[in-house]
Amino acid sequence: MARLFSAMDALSPAQRELVEKVYFEERKITDIAREEGVSHAAIHDRLDRIYKKIKNNF
């Protein structure tokens, strides 16, 4: 678990906030996209970059 938190520390504040919204608050990507004024695909792309960053730092 410590390795995961260490990998999460490599994320920017905006990336951490998105992870919190999706996984801890269990919000839908569509709702987040609407709130931020971007497309569903844009949020999905951000999540893909986050997954890769976590994987590389894990």
Z-matrix of the N, CA and C atoms (Angstrom, degrees):
N
C 1 1.449
C 2 1.533 1 111.04
N 3 1.318 2 116.07 1 -34.63
C 4 1.459 3 120.12 2 179.59
C 5 1.529 4 110.69 3 -62.93
N 6 1.341 5 116.90 4 -36.10
C 7 1.464 6 120.04 5 178.61
C 8 1.526 7 111.14 6 -64.56
N 9 1.329 8 116.53 7 -37.61
C 10 1.462 9 120.23 8 178.41
C 11 1.522 10 110.43 9 -64.22
N 12 1.335 11 116.91 10 -45.36
C 13 1.456 12 119.73 11 179.49
C 14 1.525 13 110.94 12 -64.53
N 15 1.315 14 116.50 13 -35.39
C 16 1.458 15 120.43 14 176.79
C 17 1.528 16 110.28 15 -64.62
N 18 1.330 17 116.75 16 -42.86
C 19 1.469 18 121.13 17 178.01
C 20 1.528 19 110.23 18 -64.79
N 21 1.318 20 117.21 19 -36.49
C 22 1.468 21 121.10 20 178.93
C 23 1.534 22 110.90 21 -66.11
N 24 1.329 23 116.56 22 -30.97
C 25 1.462 24 120.15 23 178.69
C 26 1.525 25 112.22 24 -63.81
N 27 1.329 26 117.23 25 -21.01
C 28 1.467 27 121.09 26 179.08
C 29 1.531 28 112.09 27 -76.49
N 30 1.327 29 116.77 28 -12.26
C 31 1.465 30 120.78 29 -179.13
C 32 1.521 31 110.89 30 -79.72
N 33 1.313 32 115.29 31 152.80
C 34 1.470 33 120.41 32 174.39
C 35 1.528 34 108.05 33 -73.42
N 36 1.318 35 117.44 34 162.69
C 37 1.467 36 119.52 35 177.46
C 38 1.539 37 112.65 36 -56.19
N 39 1.321 38 117.46 37 -39.51
C 40 1.475 39 120.69 38 179.50
C 41 1.530 40 110.63 39 -65.69
N 42 1.329 41 116.68 40 -38.54
C 43 1.465 42 119.96 41 178.74
C 44 1.528 43 110.67 42 -67.47
N 45 1.333 44 116.91 43 -42.71
C 46 1.472 45 120.19 44 177.70
C 47 1.522 46 110.45 45 -61.27
N 48 1.331 47 116.52 46 -40.81
C 49 1.460 48 120.84 47 179.38
C 50 1.528 49 110.87 48 -61.93
N 51 1.325 50 117.28 49 -41.19
C 52 1.464 51 120.78 50 178.75
C 53 1.528 52 110.52 51 -64.59
N 54 1.323 53 117.47 52 -42.33
C 55 1.467 54 121.11 53 177.42
C 56 1.531 55 110.01 54 -60.57
N 57 1.318 56 116.51 55 -43.31
C 58 1.466 57 120.53 56 179.09
C 59 1.526 58 111.01 57 -60.97
N 60 1.328 59 116.15 58 -44.47
C 61 1.463 60 119.80 59 -179.44
C 62 1.521 61 111.74 60 -62.35
N 63 1.327 62 116.80 61 -44.36
C 64 1.464 63 121.20 62 -174.66
C 65 1.525 64 111.40 63 -75.40
N 66 1.330 65 117.20 64 -45.84
C 67 1.463 66 120.15 65 -170.13
C 68 1.521 67 115.15 66 -98.66
N 69 1.326 68 117.77 67 -34.71
C 70 1.459 69 119.19 68 -177.86
C 71 1.523 70 112.43 69 -94.51
N 72 1.332 71 116.28 70 -37.28
C 73 1.465 72 120.13 71 177.25
C 74 1.519 73 111.30 72 -90.45
N 75 1.353 74 117.02 73 -9.67
C 76 1.461 75 124.48 74 178.73
C 77 1.531 76 112.89 75 54.39
N 78 1.337 77 114.71 76 41.53
C 79 1.462 78 119.84 77 178.58
C 80 1.512 79 110.20 78 -85.34
N 81 1.308 80 116.61 79 151.67
C 82 1.464 81 122.11 80 -179.70
C 83 1.525 82 110.15 81 -79.75
N 84 1.328 83 114.47 82 143.44
C 85 1.459 84 120.66 83 179.34
C 86 1.521 85 110.48 84 -57.66
N 87 1.324 86 116.86 85 -39.80
C 88 1.467 87 121.07 86 179.69
C 89 1.522 88 111.17 87 -59.69
N 90 1.328 89 117.00 88 -42.28
C 91 1.468 90 120.86 89 179.93
C 92 1.526 91 111.30 90 -66.76
N 93 1.315 92 116.34 91 -41.69
C 94 1.465 93 120.53 92 178.88
C 95 1.533 94 109.81 93 -63.73
N 96 1.331 95 116.50 94 -43.47
C 97 1.466 96 120.94 95 179.30
C 98 1.528 97 110.67 96 -60.63
N 99 1.311 98 116.44 97 -45.49
C 100 1.468 99 120.35 98 179.67
C 101 1.530 100 110.09 99 -61.62
N 102 1.323 101 117.07 100 -43.72
C 103 1.464 102 122.13 101 -179.64
C 104 1.533 103 111.49 102 -61.80
N 105 1.326 104 116.39 103 -38.16
C 106 1.467 105 120.81 104 -177.84
C 107 1.525 106 113.24 105 -90.03
N 108 1.332 107 116.71 106 -5.96
C 109 1.460 108 120.21 107 178.14
C 110 1.518 109 113.51 108 73.64
N 111 1.340 110 116.03 109 30.79
C 112 1.464 111 120.67 110 178.90
C 113 1.526 112 108.60 111 -127.39
N 114 1.315 113 115.76 112 173.42
C 115 1.459 114 119.88 113 -178.78
C 116 1.538 115 111.09 114 -81.16
N 117 1.324 116 114.05 115 162.68
C 118 1.466 117 121.29 116 174.29
C 119 1.528 118 109.05 117 -57.92
N 120 1.334 119 116.17 118 -41.21
C 121 1.467 120 121.27 119 -179.66
C 122 1.528 121 111.54 120 -61.96
N 123 1.323 122 117.88 121 -36.03
C 124 1.463 123 121.06 122 179.83
C 125 1.528 124 110.79 123 -64.34
N 126 1.321 125 116.73 124 -42.66
C 127 1.463 126 120.73 125 177.94
C 128 1.524 127 109.45 126 -66.53
N 129 1.312 128 116.66 127 -41.98
C 130 1.463 129 120.88 128 178.83
C 131 1.530 130 110.40 129 -60.80
N 132 1.322 131 117.48 130 -42.08
C 133 1.466 132 121.49 131 177.99
C 134 1.533 133 111.14 132 -63.41
N 135 1.333 134 116.47 133 -40.49
C 136 1.474 135 120.03 134 177.74
C 137 1.526 136 110.08 135 -61.80
N 138 1.335 137 115.97 136 -43.19
C 139 1.467 138 119.92 137 179.15
C 140 1.522 139 111.23 138 -63.62
N 141 1.319 140 117.40 139 -39.24
C 142 1.468 141 120.54 140 177.38
C 143 1.527 142 110.79 141 -60.22
N 144 1.332 143 116.69 142 -43.79
C 145 1.465 144 120.28 143 178.63
C 146 1.527 145 110.69 144 -64.31
N 147 1.330 146 116.05 145 -38.70
C 148 1.462 147 120.49 146 178.58
C 149 1.525 148 110.48 147 -63.76
N 150 1.338 149 117.54 148 -46.07
C 151 1.468 150 121.29 149 179.35
C 152 1.522 151 110.54 150 -57.45
N 153 1.336 152 116.53 151 -44.34
C 154 1.459 153 120.93 152 -179.28
C 155 1.522 154 110.92 153 -64.72
N 156 1.318 155 116.73 154 -40.65
C 157 1.455 156 120.88 155 -179.65
C 158 1.530 157 110.52 156 -65.39
N 159 1.321 158 116.17 157 -42.51
C 160 1.476 159 119.99 158 178.28
C 161 1.516 160 109.60 159 -64.00
N 162 1.327 161 116.28 160 -45.42
C 163 1.466 162 120.12 161 -178.73
C 164 1.528 163 111.22 162 -60.45
N 165 1.321 164 117.06 163 -42.49
C 166 1.467 165 121.06 164 179.94
C 167 1.521 166 112.94 165 -67.57
N 168 1.323 167 117.25 166 -25.59
C 169 1.462 168 121.54 167 -178.85
C 170 1.521 169 112.93 168 -101.09
N 171 1.309 170 117.19 169 3.76
C 172 1.461 171 120.16 170 -175.77
C 173 1.499 172 111.57 171 -87.31
